[in-house]
Amino acid sequence: MKILLGKGRYAASYTGIILTILLLFEFVYNVNQVYSFKAAHWVWDYSLGFIKRGLVGEIMEIAFGSFAKKYSTIEIASTIVCLAAYLSYILFSAHVARMRPYLITVGVAITGAILTPALPSFAHDLGRFDQMNFIIFVIVCFIIVNASLAVSCFALAILPSIAILVHEAFLVLQFPTLIGIAFLRFYGVEAMPARVVIPRMLLASTIPISTLIIIITVGSAPVEKSVWIDHWLSQAPFTWDQVETSFTIHYTSLSENIAITKSYGVISAFVGSFITLILFSYVAFTILADLLNEWAILPNVNAIYVLLLGLYSPLLMYLVGMDFMRWAHIIVINVVMSLLSLIRIVQPEVDNPVEVNATKADALQNYKGKSYFHPILFSIAYVYLMFPQASGEDVIRPFPVPFACIMQSLDVNLTMPEEITCMK
């Protein structure tokens, strides 16, 4: 049964307020320091020539001059970007709630805010360029679900190209999901001819793909490694421990990255990420089954397949990088954003929801099940995904970090993880 929440503007207000409270709490609870590996990415600019991942550092250098290379500046900028990413999610969710003021809209939005592999992971992984690219991702999603095919294709061509200059992995991590959402809307739901939709999307894709090719071709370090290291260490001494790690990114080829990943001996993160993905996929497909059954809607199945391929495209990164849980986080976020986009795109059949697509919906109804097994399994999976372990954290913090520091300052006997540093 579709549960309305009243007028759209009220639903948008409720959603915005709830998400703001939840995400502020998650930020306070999960916020972590910007480790030097991530901070080093903010230092790189184009002073030695065009390089991959140099756009952010170049903008920082133009905006803040010598202050751009200070750790405090990077930490403040990282915090602002993280909060801006949260704000973009809140605004997008509120927009969807305004257009589709149903309980399931708010439920999906809250899911993205409280499951630790989703939005809360940004605070724990503070300083990643993924958060900056998420803002671009949300903007393109908003354009796709509201604008025409021509405008959507223009956005798909330009904004992802900027995101690729921020971090080249955007083409694998999020761009396929954007293509899937656009294809679902224009071909799967609005039933535009494939001969119209596909060529335009392929044409739009050529610009981001060309941008990546340029980065791969000429984006490596343009100087000797010793000159490269001395140049950045002289400007940002706090990155001294990255000489053999992040500083080598611009000297490592794709084949070398794959070889390094294959030689990675610890599989706990690999297995943990897949457990998170399996449980979240079950939760997401259960929500999708409820949505399509209750709204009696089944878009073109080929469009759904394209979207699914886009959602799980970050699995390709398991071959290239050892940040297994990071790739899982991005898949989770992609799925949440796709569910919100689907809710915005489709129009529920209010008058006669039972008969519309009733035959095709039987498969989803069977998936949903009629016993207590699915609700119980759904609840177990959902609750587990709210815990830090689902996001790769080994320790449950007894207090949010600021409160833990306050308690420690009061000489209360409190054991905290070593990575939590309280100011004296």
Secondary structure by P-SEA (a helix, b strand, c coil): cccccccaaaaaaaaaaaaaaaaaaaaaaccccccaaaaaaaaccccccccccaaaaaaaaaacccccccaaaaaaaaaaaaaaaaaaaaaaaaaaaaacccaaaaaaaaaaccccccccccccccccaaaaaaaaaaaaaaaaacccaaaaaaaaacaaaaaaaaccccccccaaaaaaaaaaaccccccccccccaaaaaaaaaaaaaaaaaaaacccccccaaaaaaaaaaaccccccccccccccccccaaaaaaaaaacccaaaaaaaaaaaaaaaaaaaaaaaaaaaaacccccaaaaaaaaaaaaccccccccccaaaaaaaaaaaaaaaaaaaaaaacccccccccccccccaaaaaaaacccaaaaaaaaaaaaaaaccccccccccccccaaaaaaaaaacccccccccccccc
